[in-house]
Amino acid sequence: MSAPLRSEEALLQAVLKRAKSQRNSYLKRSCGEDDALRRRIEERLVARETTEPMPAAAPPQEDDTVQLEPSEGPYQQIGRYKLLKEIGAGGFGQV
């Protein structure tokens, strides 16, 4: 890794350690007149925020599960159609 990339990475890490409300002023002071460097760091911050995974949701509790009884079955009439038999079932439904 070249020296400019290492210093850019170090600056990014230093910005990330700051509270979001302080990042902009810190970045402005650190970059000085180097607008290109500031834009690159800002772009990396935006990219990082949009690609970081969302916090995991709590797993469902046993009492949160609801079992639904199928509302259709063999020999039931649906409109002008009559169900004869189930030919398949999976995680998303029955055929």
Secondary structure, 3 states (H helix, E strand, C coil): CCHHHHHHHHHHHHHHCCCHHHHHHHHHHHHCCCHHHHHHHHHHHHHHHHHCCCCCCCCCCHHHCCCCCCCCCCCCEECCEECCCCCCEECCEEC
